[in-house]
Amino acid sequence: HSFMILTGGIANAQTSSQGDAKEKINSLMNSWHDAAARADYDAYFSKMADHSIFIGTDPTENWEKTEFAKWSKPYFDKGQAWSFTTLERNIFLKEDCDLAWFDELLETHMGICRGSSVVAKEDGEWKVKHYVLSIEIPNENVDEITLLKKDFDTRLIEKLKN
C-alpha cells in the first residue's frame, strides 16, 4: 500500500513515543486492510478489539465485532472480502500515547471512501476499537445523490422515529 502520512497535533517536534505509536498504528491499519484484501478472516478480526464497532456505508450497518464477523464471513470464505488502498492518513494521539484517532482516504471498489477510527493499546498491542467507513460524495453530486436515496432515507427515518 502506498500512502502519505499526515500527522496531526500542535507541537512541531513529535516525541519518539508519539512517532513510535504512529508507526505502529500505520502498521496495524495497513495489515488490517491487507488482511481483508487477502480474505484472511483470522488476521483481519484479530486486529479488532474484542469489544469494537464497525460502521459501514449503509445507514443500517452499525455492527458490534461478532455481528460484523458473522456478516462478513461468507465474503472471506469465498476469498472475496474487500480491498482498500490508503491514500492518506491523519493520526492524532492522546498525550500518554495509549489512545489514538485518525481519518484516512481510501481507494476502494466504491471509489474514494473515508475511514475514521479510534484505536487503543490493549495489553501493549494496538487494536481497532471503532471504525466508520463512508463513501465520499463531491459537493457537485450531492443533489443527485440526495434524490437517488430519498425514498430509502424517508422509509428509514420513519422506522427509526417509531
C-alpha positions as CSV (number, residue, x, y, z in Angstrom):
1,H,0.0,0.0,0.0
2,S,1.3,3.4,-0.9
3,F,0.1,6.2,1.3
4,M,1.0,9.6,2.6
5,I,1.2,10.1,6.4
6,L,-0.1,13.4,7.6
7,T,0.4,13.9,11.3
8,G,-1.8,16.0,13.5
9,G,-1.1,17.9,16.7
10,I,0.1,21.3,17.8
11,A,3.7,20.6,18.6
12,N,6.3,20.9,15.8
13,A,8.5,18.2,17.2
14,Q,6.9,14.9,17.9
15,T,8.3,12.8,20.7
16,S,9.8,9.5,20.0
17,S,6.9,7.7,21.8
18,Q,4.4,9.6,19.5
19,G,6.4,8.6,16.5
20,D,6.6,5.0,17.6
21,A,2.9,4.9,18.3
22,K,2.0,6.4,14.9
23,E,4.3,3.9,13.2
24,K,2.6,1.0,15.0
25,I,-0.8,2.4,14.2
26,N,0.1,2.7,10.5
27,S,1.4,-0.9,10.6
28,L,-1.8,-2.1,12.3
29,M,-4.1,-0.4,9.7
30,N,-2.0,-1.4,6.7
31,S,-2.0,-5.0,7.8
32,W,-5.8,-4.8,8.7
33,H,-6.6,-3.6,5.2
34,D,-4.2,-6.1,3.7
35,A,-5.9,-9.0,5.6
36,A,-9.2,-8.0,4.1
37,A,-7.7,-7.8,0.6
38,R,-6.2,-11.3,1.1
39,A,-9.5,-12.5,2.6
40,D,-7.7,-13.6,5.7
41,Y,-10.5,-13.7,8.2
42,D,-8.5,-14.5,11.3
43,A,-5.8,-11.9,10.7
44,Y,-8.5,-9.3,10.0
45,F,-10.6,-9.8,13.1
46,S,-7.6,-10.3,15.4
47,K,-6.7,-6.7,14.8
48,M,-10.1,-5.5,16.2
49,A,-10.6,-5.3,19.9
50,D,-12.9,-7.8,21.5
51,H,-15.4,-5.0,22.2
52,S,-15.3,-3.0,19.0
53,I,-17.7,-1.5,16.4
54,F,-17.6,-1.3,12.6
55,I,-20.0,1.1,10.9
56,G,-20.4,0.5,7.2
57,T,-21.6,2.7,4.4
58,D,-25.2,1.7,4.6
59,P,-27.1,3.5,7.4
60,T,-28.3,0.2,8.8
61,E,-24.7,-1.1,9.3
62,N,-23.7,-0.5,12.9
63,W,-22.1,-3.7,14.0
64,E,-20.5,-5.0,17.2
65,K,-17.5,-7.1,16.3
66,T,-19.2,-10.5,16.5
67,E,-22.1,-9.4,14.3
68,F,-19.7,-7.9,11.8
69,A,-17.6,-11.1,11.8
70,K,-20.7,-13.2,11.2
71,W,-22.0,-11.0,8.4
72,S,-18.6,-10.8,6.6
73,K,-17.5,-14.5,7.0
74,P,-19.1,-15.6,3.7
75,Y,-17.2,-13.0,1.8
76,F,-13.9,-14.0,3.4
77,D,-14.7,-17.7,2.8
78,K,-15.2,-17.0,-0.9
79,G,-11.8,-15.3,-1.0
80,Q,-13.5,-12.0,-1.9
81,A,-13.6,-9.7,1.0
82,W,-12.6,-6.1,0.1
83,S,-9.6,-4.2,-1.0
84,F,-8.9,-0.7,0.3
85,T,-5.7,1.2,-0.5
86,T,-4.9,4.1,1.8
87,L,-4.3,7.3,0.0
88,E,-3.6,9.4,3.1
89,R,-4.0,9.0,6.9
90,N,-4.1,11.7,9.7
91,I,-3.3,10.3,13.1
92,F,-3.9,12.1,16.4
93,L,-2.7,10.7,19.8
94,K,-3.8,11.2,23.4
95,E,-0.9,12.5,25.4
96,D,0.0,9.2,27.1
97,C,0.0,7.5,23.6
98,D,-2.4,4.7,24.6
99,L,-5.4,6.0,22.6
100,A,-5.5,7.5,19.1
101,W,-8.0,8.5,16.4
102,F,-7.4,9.0,12.8
103,D,-9.1,9.6,9.4
104,E,-8.0,8.1,6.2
105,L,-8.9,8.5,2.5
106,L,-9.2,5.1,0.7
107,E,-9.3,3.9,-2.8
108,T,-12.0,1.2,-3.0
109,H,-14.3,-0.5,-5.4
110,M,-16.8,2.2,-4.4
111,G,-14.5,5.0,-5.4
112,I,-13.0,7.2,-2.8
113,C,-14.1,6.4,0.8
114,R,-13.2,7.8,4.1
115,G,-12.4,5.7,7.2
116,S,-12.3,7.2,10.6
117,S,-11.3,5.3,13.6
118,V,-10.4,5.1,17.3
119,V,-7.6,2.7,18.1
120,A,-6.4,1.8,21.6
121,K,-3.5,0.0,23.1
122,E,-4.7,-3.2,24.9
123,D,-2.1,-5.3,26.6
124,G,0.6,-3.5,24.8
125,E,-0.9,-4.0,21.3
126,W,-2.8,-1.5,19.2
127,K,-6.4,-2.6,18.3
128,V,-9.2,-1.1,16.3
129,K,-12.0,-0.1,18.7
130,H,-14.3,1.9,16.4
131,Y,-14.2,2.2,12.6
132,V,-16.6,4.2,10.4
133,L,-16.5,3.8,6.6
134,S,-18.2,6.4,4.5
135,I,-18.5,7.0,0.7
136,E,-17.2,10.4,-0.2
137,I,-19.5,12.5,-2.4
138,P,-18.2,15.6,-4.2
139,N,-20.3,18.7,-3.4
140,E,-21.4,19.0,-7.0
141,N,-23.1,15.5,-6.8
142,V,-24.9,15.9,-3.5
143,D,-28.2,17.0,-5.0
144,E,-28.4,13.9,-7.4
145,I,-27.3,11.5,-4.6
146,T,-29.8,13.0,-2.2
147,L,-32.6,12.5,-4.8
148,L,-31.4,9.0,-5.5
149,K,-31.6,7.9,-1.8
150,K,-34.7,9.9,-0.9
151,D,-37.1,7.0,-0.8
152,F,-34.8,4.8,1.3
153,D,-34.0,7.6,3.7
154,T,-37.7,8.5,4.1
155,R,-38.6,4.9,5.0
156,L,-35.6,4.5,7.4
157,I,-36.3,7.9,9.1
158,E,-40.0,6.9,9.7
159,K,-38.9,3.5,11.0
160,L,-36.4,5.0,13.4
161,K,-38.8,7.6,14.7
162,N,-41.4,5.0,15.6
